[in-house]
Amino acid sequence: MLVIGREIGEIIAIDDHIKIKVLSVEGNTVRFGISAPRHIEVHRAEIYKRIVEHLAKQAG
């Protein structure tokens, strides 16, 4: 795992197409802005887990 420290307003770039910007830090909460092409789905981990579980149930 790569660990990167960033300050508010700074950006992390993942290849040429995905950018993650630190918008705010309030206590234990960090807010990010994520820019990615429409064909790349971006989900919080708990939502992604539900999607995977739902698809597994549909597949049987």
Secondary structure as UniProt FT lines:
FT   TURN            8..9
FT   STRAND          11..14
FT   TURN            15..17
FT   STRAND          18..26
FT   TURN            27..28
FT   STRAND          29..35
FT   TURN            38..39
FT   HELIX           45..59
//
